[in-house]
Amino acid sequence: MKTLAACAVVLALAAPAHAQSNAGAPARADTEATGMAAAANRFYATYAGLPRQGGLPQGAALGRYLPLLSPRLAGLIRQADAAQARFHAKVKDAPPLIEGDLFSSQFEGFQTYKVGACSGSATAGHCSVRLHYQAPNQKAVDWNDDILLVKAGGAWKVDDIAYRGAFAFGNSGLLSQTLAMVISTAP
């Protein structure tokens, strides 16, 4: 009887501890998702606050984006910019290697955005983003892209964008693939 009572006490003490340890996991996931959403919103708010230039961000625009980007993505943008400069030094009258919007599927970019659900781990995740564009006297276009994030230096940073729109003249695949193509194409 003492053994049965001892087992009951052990189980009673262990159950709340187990429940308590699991209770922290969803809260942690919610905190990470909230951090990812905040980083995604900062990125898209920065985009919305800059004049549309298309192609690789330059000058002050690049300076505004850099604190929001992972070291990997910032490095790819810098390498693509250097590759484009080398290309234009050899082929003076060529158009830019990247034309149109770099940060969305739609060539013209987007006018409004809404960050949706975010998920991932404590070090990497993604958010779905609903994007909208409407040219004058044209039908509105809505689509989703995914923004991929990593934790760098203790903060969430944009590491890539997965282009999910299916546009004839838009971006497809990943932003990093587009940048890698420019880097490998230029002499």
C-alpha positions in Angstrom: 0.0 0.0 0.0 2.9 2.4 0.8 4.4 1.7 -2.6 1.1 2.6 -4.3 0.7 5.8 -2.3 4.3 6.7 -3.1 3.7 6.2 -6.8 0.6 8.4 -6.6 2.5 11.2 -5.0 5.3 10.9 -7.6 2.8 11.0 -10.4 0.9 13.9 -8.9 4.1 15.9 -8.5 5.4 15.0 -12.0 2.1 15.8 -13.8 2.0 19.6 -13.0 5.8 19.9 -13.9 5.2 18.2 -17.2 2.2 20.3 -18.0 4.1 23.4 -17.0 7.0 22.6 -19.3 4.7 22.0 -22.2 2.8 25.2 -21.5 5.9 27.3 -22.2 6.4 25.8 -25.7 3.3 27.5 -27.3 4.1 30.8 -25.6 7.7 30.6 -27.0 6.3 29.8 -30.5 3.9 32.7 -30.2 6.7 35.0 -29.2 8.9 33.9 -32.1 5.9 34.3 -34.6 5.3 37.8 -33.2 8.9 38.7 -33.7 8.9 37.4 -37.2 5.7 39.3 -38.0 7.2 42.5 -36.6 10.4 42.1 -38.8 8.3 41.4 -41.9 6.2 44.5 -41.2 9.3 46.6 -40.7 10.7 45.4 -44.1 7.4 46.1 -46.0 6.9 49.4 -44.2 10.4 50.4 -45.4 9.5 49.4 -48.9 6.3 51.4 -48.8 8.2 54.5 -47.6 10.7 54.5 -50.5 10.2 55.7 -54.0 9.8 52.9 -56.5 13.0 52.4 -58.4 12.9 48.8 -59.6 16.0 46.6 -59.8 18.6 46.5 -57.1 18.2 49.0 -54.3 20.8 51.8 -54.6 22.1 54.6 -52.4 19.9 55.7 -49.6 17.3 53.0 -50.3 19.9 50.3 -49.9 21.0 52.0 -46.6 17.4 51.7 -45.3 17.1 48.1 -46.2 20.5 46.8 -44.9 19.6 46.8 -41.2 16.6 44.7 -42.0 18.5 42.0 -44.0 20.4 39.0 -42.9 24.2 39.1 -43.6 23.7 36.5 -46.3 21.0 38.4 -48.2 22.8 41.8 -47.8 26.0 40.1 -49.2 24.1 38.7 -52.2 22.7 42.1 -53.0 26.1 43.7 -52.7 27.6 41.0 -54.9 24.8 41.4 -57.5 25.3 45.2 -57.5 29.1 44.7 -58.1 28.3 42.2 -60.9 25.9 44.6 -62.5 28.6 47.4 -62.4 31.1 45.1 -64.1 28.6 44.2 -66.7 27.8 47.8 -67.5 31.5 48.7 -67.7 31.8 46.2 -70.5 28.4 46.6 -72.2 27.6 50.4 -71.9 24.1 50.5 -73.5 22.7 47.4 -71.9 19.6 47.6 -69.6 20.1 46.7 -65.9 20.5 43.0 -65.3 17.5 43.2 -62.9 14.5 45.2 -64.0 11.2 45.6 -62.1 10.5 45.0 -58.5 13.0 42.8 -56.7 11.1 42.2 -53.5 7.8 40.8 -54.9 6.5 38.5 -57.6 4.9 41.3 -59.6 7.1 43.3 -62.0 5.5 46.5 -61.0 5.7 45.8 -57.3 2.9 46.2 -54.8 1.0 49.1 -53.3 -0.3 47.5 -50.1 0.6 44.5 -48.0 -0.7 42.5 -45.1 1.6 40.1 -43.2 -0.3 36.9 -42.4 0.6 33.8 -40.4 4.2 33.3 -39.4 5.8 30.0 -38.2 9.2 28.5 -37.7 11.7 27.8 -35.0 13.7 30.1 -32.7 16.3 30.6 -35.4 14.4 30.5 -38.8 10.9 31.0 -40.0 8.6 32.5 -42.6 5.5 34.6 -43.0 2.9 34.6 -45.7 2.3 38.1 -47.1 -0.7 39.2 -49.0 0.2 41.8 -51.6 -1.9 44.1 -53.8 -1.3 46.2 -56.9 -3.7 48.2 -59.0 -2.7 50.2 -62.0 -5.0 53.1 -63.1 -8.0 51.8 -65.1 -6.9 48.2 -64.6 -8.2 45.2 -62.6 -6.6 44.8 -59.2 -4.0 42.1 -58.7 -3.7 40.2 -55.4 -1.2 37.5 -54.6 0.8 35.9 -51.8 4.6 35.8 -51.4 6.5 34.3 -48.4 9.1 36.3 -46.6 11.8 34.0 -45.1 13.5 35.2 -41.9 16.5 34.2 -39.7 17.6 35.3 -36.3 20.9 37.2 -36.7 22.5 39.2 -34.0 19.5 38.5 -31.7 17.0 40.0 -34.1 14.8 38.7 -36.9 16.1 39.6 -40.4 14.9 39.0 -43.9 16.9 36.2 -45.4 15.0 35.6 -48.7 11.7 36.0 -50.4 9.8 33.1 -52.1 7.9 34.5 -55.1 4.5 32.8 -55.1 2.7 34.9 -57.7 2.3 33.3 -61.1 2.9 36.3 -63.4 4.0 36.0 -67.0 6.6 38.8 -66.5 7.2 38.5 -62.8 9.7 36.9 -60.6 9.6 33.2 -59.7 11.6 31.0 -57.4 13.6 32.8 -54.7 15.1 36.2 -54.5 18.4 34.6 -53.7 18.2 32.6 -56.9 17.6 35.8 -58.9 20.6 37.5 -57.2 22.8 34.4 -57.8 21.9 34.4 -61.5 23.0 38.0 -61.8 26.2 37.3 -59.9 27.0 34.3 -62.2 26.0 36.1 -65.4 28.2 39.1 -65.2 31.8 38.9 -66.3 
